[in-house]
Amino acid sequence: MAMAAGGPNGGGGGKMVSLRLQYYCVFAAVGVAVIVLSLTFLSPSAMGAVRQNLGTVVANSGAGERQARQAVAAVVAKPEPEPEAEKVEEKKEPPVVLFNFGDSNSDTGGVAAAGGINIMPPEGRTYFGHPTGRLSDGRVIIDFICASLNTHELNPYLKGVGSDYSNGVNFAMAGSTVSHGVSPYSLNVQVDQFVYFKRRSLELFERGLKGPVNKEGFENALYMMDIGHNDVAGVMHTPSDQWDKKLRTIVGEIGDAIRILYDNGARKFWIHGTGALGCLPAMVAREEGEHDAHGCLANYNRAAQAFNKKLSDLCDEVRLRRKDATVVYTDMFAIKYGFVANHTKYGIEWPLMVCCGNGGPPYNFNPGKYGCGDLCEPEAKVLSWDGVHFTDFGSGLAAKHAMSGEYSKPRVKLASLINGASKKPSSVS
């Protein structure tokens, strides 16, 4: 908007007159000029009528003046209304923002979108009522976490149609690994995608446009990881004397990812260990080896626990070095193994059985046969959907335990990290 000459930057030292007042002055001057010109060109008879009207106005001005004085007196006599108390605006909490990095255990449709894969029913039958790209009959753990935080499901990064990224992004892709180059969307690629997403989002705000997540959103966001299952399964097919070195390398790459996220402003981390891989029906029914008291493959579970121990140690190390960060490790092995070992407590009859499979109990899994020849009822209390991934029922149980903080180090509930958190939780083993 233009400023009047002689304003603060005009060099004239005079007061700046508002543009609106200038308009009023101009309009008043124009009005006076019009009246003068009109009177000048009036005929004598018309001028007489004007004088007569003006005389009437003057004669009536006395009465009008008295009425005006009475009105003013009435206004003065009338007590002024009490000023309204200022409304105290409730402080609006910043929106919940989550960024998730992972594999099929937390993929909400990323691999389907990236590969143009048309996943067919009965996937998605229990909650959504149609396939969504999740490798489940319903929700995965991240969906239950979002619901508990009163925010909508996290949209996959590569799902362009109908996505809303105002509450963050899910970078998880089925088949992903921590190890570089083993899968197209390994953890380092997912982190690169995040860095790109953040840069582009902030650029939009800098240009005065609406972006999905602002600076405050990135600062307060919760950064989640649920990845490593495919890496550990791969390690099992290498000589056992190499396992320790390979697991250390995998966990080191997770450390690199955490460092890059930290350097890009992440301060709240929620890290999941791997589950009980030796209790997956696909492993139990297909792989040979020693079985424990609950029917799980002992060597796979030992490898999973060795990986988790290194991952937990990494989180301890990051917590010590990054004093301004909150790093929570959650023991998913203990949670998922507990469902098998204590299955009757949860009303589960066949803890190692598949819902969508073939052959019936105890596994309902035939390695040479695909599809859902024997499909459990939607309300059945079955943990595994297809031999590898959890059902909606199983994911709901796992999410409830994970969010409780009872299996976390330090012992904090997931919800306590949202919209807070510069206050660090106490470290309780």
C-alpha positions in Angstrom: 0.0 0.0 0.0 1.3 3.5 -0.9 2.3 5.9 1.9 1.7 9.6 2.0 4.6 11.9 1.2 6.4 13.2 4.2 5.9 10.0 6.1 8.5 8.4 8.3 10.7 7.5 5.3 9.8 10.5 3.2 12.3 13.0 4.7 9.7 15.7 5.4 9.5 15.1 9.1 5.7 15.6 9.1 3.1 13.2 10.6 1.9 10.5 8.3 -1.8 10.9 7.5 -3.8 7.8 7.0 -4.9 7.0 3.5 -8.5 6.8 4.7 -8.4 10.3 6.2 -7.0 11.6 2.9 -10.0 10.1 1.1 -12.4 11.8 3.5 -10.8 15.2 3.0 -10.8 14.9 -0.7 -14.5 13.8 -0.7 -15.4 16.8 1.5 -13.6 19.3 -0.7 -15.4 17.9 -3.8 -18.7 18.1 -2.0 -18.2 21.8 -1.1 -17.2 22.6 -4.6 -20.2 20.9 -6.1 -22.6 22.9 -3.7 -20.9 26.2 -4.6 -21.0 25.6 -8.3 -24.7 24.6 -8.0 -25.6 27.8 -6.1 -23.8 29.9 -8.7 -25.8 28.6 -11.6 -29.2 28.6 -9.8 -32.0 30.8 -11.1 -33.2 33.7 -8.8 -36.4 31.8 -8.0 -34.6 28.7 -7.1 -32.1 30.7 -5.0 -35.1 32.2 -3.1 -36.4 28.7 -2.4 -33.0 27.7 -1.1 -32.9 30.8 1.2 -36.4 29.9 2.5 -35.4 26.3 3.2 -32.2 27.5 4.9 -34.3 29.9 7.0 -36.5 27.1 8.1 -33.5 25.0 9.0 -32.1 27.9 11.0 -35.5 28.5 12.8 -35.7 24.8 13.7 -32.1 24.6 14.8 -33.0 26.0 18.2 -35.4 23.2 18.9 -33.0 20.7 17.4 -30.3 22.0 19.6 -32.4 21.6 22.7 -33.3 18.1 21.8 -29.6 17.3 21.2 -28.7 18.7 24.6 -31.4 16.6 26.2 -30.1 13.5 24.4 -26.6 14.2 25.5 -27.7 14.6 29.1 -29.5 11.3 28.9 -26.4 9.6 27.6 -24.3 11.2 30.3 -26.8 10.3 33.1 -27.0 6.7 31.9 -24.4 4.6 33.7 -21.7 3.1 31.5 -22.0 -0.6 31.0 -19.5 -2.7 32.9 -16.6 -3.6 30.6 -16.8 -7.2 29.5 -14.2 -9.5 31.1 -11.6 -10.3 28.6 -12.1 -13.8 27.2 -9.2 -16.0 28.0 -8.4 -18.0 24.9 -7.6 -21.6 25.5 -4.1 -22.5 24.4 -4.4 -24.6 21.3 -2.3 -27.7 21.5 0.0 -28.2 18.5 -1.2 -31.0 16.2 0.1 -34.5 16.6 2.9 -35.3 14.1 4.5 -38.7 13.6 7.2 -39.9 11.2 7.5 -43.7 10.9 10.3 -45.7 9.3 9.9 -49.4 8.9 8.9 -52.5 6.9 5.7 -54.5 6.4 4.9 -54.5 10.1 4.0 -50.8 9.8 3.4 -50.3 6.1 0.0 -48.6 5.6 0.0 -49.0 1.9 3.4 -47.8 0.7 4.5 -50.8 -1.2 1.1 -51.1 -2.9 1.3 -47.5 -4.1 5.0 -47.6 -5.1 4.6 -50.8 -7.1 1.0 -50.3 -8.3 0.1 -53.6 -6.6 -3.6 -54.3 -6.5 -4.0 -56.1 -3.2 -7.3 -58.1 -3.2 -9.7 -59.1 -0.5 -9.9 -60.6 2.1 -7.1 -58.1 3.1 -8.6 -55.2 5.0 -11.9 -57.0 5.7 -12.2 -56.5 9.5 -11.8 -52.8 10.1 -11.6 -50.9 6.8 -14.0 -53.2 4.9 -11.7 -53.2 1.8 -8.0 -53.7 1.0 -5.9 -50.7 1.9 -2.4 -52.0 1.0 -1.7 -53.3 4.5 -0.6 -56.9 4.7 -3.4 -57.7 7.2 -7.1 -58.2 7.5 -7.2 -54.8 9.2 -5.0 -52.4 11.0 -1.3 -52.6 11.8 0.3 -51.3 15.1 0.9 -47.8 13.8 -2.8 -47.4 13.1 -3.7 -48.2 16.7 -1.0 -45.7 17.9 -2.5 -43.0 15.7 -6.0 -43.7 17.0 -4.8 -43.5 20.6 -3.4 -40.0 19.9 -6.7 -38.9 18.3 -5.2 -38.4 14.8 -6.0 -40.1 11.5 -4.0 -43.0 10.0 -0.5 -42.1 8.8 -0.4 -41.9 5.0 2.3 -43.6 3.0 5.0 -41.2 1.5 4.4 -42.5 -2.0 0.6 -42.6 -1.9 -0.2 -39.4 -3.8 -4.0 -39.9 -4.2 -6.1 -38.8 -1.2 -3.2 -38.4 1.2 -3.2 -35.9 4.1 0.3 -35.4 5.5 -0.7 -32.8 8.1 0.0 -35.4 10.9 3.2 -36.7 9.4 4.3 -39.4 7.0 4.7 -43.1 7.0 7.9 -44.0 5.1 7.6 -47.8 5.9 7.6 -50.2 3.0 7.0 -53.9 3.0 10.2 -55.9 2.3 12.4 -53.0 3.5 15.7 -53.7 5.3 18.1 -51.7 7.4 21.0 -52.9 5.2 21.7 -50.6 2.3 21.1 -51.9 -1.2 19.3 -55.1 -0.2 15.9 -53.5 -0.8 14.8 -50.5 -2.9 13.5 -48.7 0.1 16.0 -49.5 2.8 16.2 -47.4 6.0 18.7 -44.9 4.5 16.5 -44.3 1.6 13.5 -43.7 3.9 15.6 -41.2 5.9 16.6 -39.4 2.7 12.9 -39.2 1.8 12.2 -37.6 5.1 14.9 -35.0 4.7 13.5 -34.1 1.3 9.9 -33.9 2.6 11.0 -31.6 5.4 13.0 -29.3 3.1 10.1 -29.0 0.7 7.5 -28.4 3.4 9.5 -25.6 5.0 10.2 -24.0 1.6 6.4 -23.8 1.1 6.0 -21.9 4.4 8.9 -19.6 3.6 7.1 -18.6 0.3 3.9 -17.9 2.2 2.2 -21.0 1.0 0.5 -23.7 3.0 2.6 -26.7 3.6 1.8 -30.1 5.3 4.0 -29.7 8.4 5.5 -26.5 9.8 8.8 -25.9 11.7 7.1 -26.4 15.1 5.5 -29.6 13.8 8.9 -31.1 12.9 10.4 -30.0 16.2 7.6 -31.6 18.3 7.2 -34.7 16.1 7.7 -38.3 17.3 10.1 -40.3 15.2 9.3 -44.0 15.2 11.3 -47.0 13.9 10.1 -50.6 13.5 12.5 -52.2 11.2 15.2 -55.0 11.2 13.0 -58.1 11.0 14.0 -58.9 7.4 17.7 -58.3 8.2 17.7 -60.7 11.1 15.8 -63.3 9.0 18.5 -62.9 6.3 21.3 -63.3 8.9 19.9 -66.7 9.8 20.9 -68.0 6.4 24.6 -67.2 6.9 27.2 -69.1 9.0 26.5 -68.7 12.7 30.0 -67.4 13.4 29.2 -64.3 11.3 26.0 -63.5 13.1 27.4 -61.2 15.7 29.4 -59.1 13.2 26.4 -58.8 10.8 24.0 -57.8 13.6 26.5 -55.1 14.8 26.6 -53.7 11.3 22.8 -53.6 11.0 22.4 -51.9 14.4 25.2 -49.5 13.4 23.2 -48.4 10.3 20.2 -47.8 12.6 22.5 -45.5 14.6 23.5 -43.6 11.5 19.8 -43.1 10.7 19.1 -41.8 14.2 22.1 -39.4 13.9 20.9 -38.0 10.6 17.3 -37.5 11.9 18.8 -35.8 15.0 20.9 -33.5 12.9 17.7 -32.6 11.1 15.9 -31.6 14.3 14.4 -34.9 15.6 14.4 -35.0 19.4 11.8 -37.7 20.3 12.5 -41.3 19.2 10.4 -44.3 19.7 12.3 -47.5 18.6 10.8 -51.0 18.4 12.9 -54.1 18.7 12.1 -57.1 16.5 9.4 -59.5 17.5 9.7 -63.3 18.2 10.7 -64.3 14.7 10.9 -68.0 15.7 7.2 -67.9 16.6 6.0 -66.8 13.1 3.9 -69.7 11.7 5.7 -69.4 8.3 9.0 -70.1 10.0 7.7 -72.8 12.3 6.0 -74.7 9.6 8.8 -74.3 7.0 12.2 -74.2 8.8 14.0 -77.0 10.5 15.6 -76.6 13.9 15.1 -76.9 17.6 11.7 -76.0 19.0 11.3 -74.5 22.4 8.6 -75.4 25.0 6.0 -73.3 23.2 6.7 -74.7 19.7 8.9 -71.7 18.5 12.2 -72.1 16.6 14.8 -71.5 19.3 17.6 -70.3 17.0 15.5 -67.6 15.3 14.4 -66.3 18.6 18.0 -66.3 19.9 19.1 -64.2 16.9 16.1 -61.8 17.4 17.1 -61.4 21.1 20.8 -60.8 20.2 19.7 -58.1 17.7 17.4 -56.5 20.3 20.2 -56.4 22.9 22.4 -54.5 20.5 19.6 -52.1 19.6 18.7 -51.5 23.2 22.4 -50.7 23.9 22.5 -48.3 21.0 19.5 -46.5 22.4 21.3 -46.2 25.8 24.3 -44.8 24.0 22.3 -42.2 22.1 20.5 -41.2 25.2 23.7 -40.6 27.0 25.3 -38.6 24.2 22.3 -36.6 23.2 21.1 -35.1 26.4 18.4 -33.0 24.8 16.8 -36.0 23.1 14.3 -38.6 24.4 15.1 -42.1 23.1 12.7 -44.9 24.1 13.4 -48.5 23.2 10.4 -50.9 23.3 10.9 -54.7 23.6 8.5 -56.1 21.0 10.1 -59.6 21.4 8.8 -59.8 25.0 5.4 -58.6 24.0 4.9 -60.9 21.0 6.5 -64.0 22.7 4.2 -63.4 25.7 1.2 -63.8 23.4 2.4 -67.3 22.5 3.6 -68.4 25.9 0.5 -67.1 27.7 -2.0 -67.5 24.9 -4.8 -68.7 27.1 -4.7 -65.5 29.0 -5.8 -63.7 25.8 -8.4 -66.3 24.8 -6.2 -67.6 22.0 -6.6 -71.3 21.3 -3.9 -71.8 18.6 -1.1 -69.3 19.1 0.9 -70.5 16.0 -2.0 -70.7 13.6 -2.6 -68.6 10.5 -5.9 -67.0 9.8 -5.6 -66.8 6.0 -4.0 -70.1 5.1 -4.5 -73.8 4.3 -4.6 -77.0 6.2 -6.3 -76.1 9.5 -4.8 -76.3 13.0 -2.3 -76.2 14.5 -0.6 -74.0 11.8 -3.1 -73.7 9.0 0.0 -73.0 6.8 1.0 -75.1 3.8 4.3 -73.8 2.3 3.3 -75.2 -1.1 -0.2 -73.7 -1.2 -1.2 -70.1 -1.4 -4.4 -68.2 -0.7 -7.0 -68.4 2.0 -8.4 -71.9 1.5 -9.1 -72.0 5.2 -10.1 -68.6 6.5 -10.8 -67.9 10.1 -13.8 -65.9 11.2 -13.4 -62.1 11.3 -13.9 -62.1 15.1 -11.6 -65.0 15.8 -8.8 -64.5 18.3 -5.9 -65.5 15.9 -2.6 -63.7 16.1 -1.2 -64.3 12.6 -2.9 -63.2 9.4 -0.7 -64.9 6.7 2.1 -66.6 8.6 4.3 -63.4 8.9 2.1 -60.4 9.6 -0.3 -59.9 12.5 -4.1 -59.8 12.3 -6.1 -56.7 13.4 -6.6 -58.6 16.6 -2.9 -59.3 17.1 -1.8 -55.8 16.2 -4.3 -54.3 18.6 -3.0 -56.4 21.5 0.7 -55.6 20.6 0.0 -51.8 20.3 -1.8 -51.7 23.7 1.2 -53.3 25.4 3.8 -51.2 23.5 2.1 -47.9 24.3 1.7 -48.8 28.0 5.4 -48.2 28.7 5.7 -51.5 30.6 8.0 -52.9 28.0 9.9 -49.7 27.3 13.3 -48.3 28.4 12.9 -45.8 30.0 9.4 -46.8 31.2 7.3 -44.0 29.7 3.9 -44.2 28.0 4.0 -43.3 24.3 1.3 -40.6 24.8 3.6 -38.7 27.2 6.0 -37.9 24.4 3.4 -36.1 22.4 3.2 -32.3 22.7 5.6 -32.2 25.5 8.7 -33.6 25.9 11.4 -31.3 26.3 11.0 -32.5 29.8 12.9 -35.8 29.8 11.5 -38.9 31.4 13.3 -40.5 34.2 15.4 -43.5 33.2 13.9 -46.6 34.7 15.3 -49.9 33.6 
